[in-house]
């Protein structure tokens, strides 16, 4: 992402009503980065988590709770913003 490019924030519902000046100030204070994951890759788990917020910009992400050794239950599916 280019320095000062807050266009991704502008497309998100929670930031959509903010002015360019407000978005620029928010962008300057956060560590915005892009990261890709492979299908089936674990992004966060109960034992290892970070206090961060993430946005799905392409594809979808399933929130899954593991059940026993081989089982799982999908709690939610998160789709790309916009």
Long-range contacts (C-beta under 8 A, 24 or more apart in sequence): 1-32, 1-33, 1-34, 8-32, 8-55, 8-57, 8-81, 11-81, 11-82, 12-55, 12-81, 12-82, 13-81, 55-81, 56-80, 56-81, 57-81
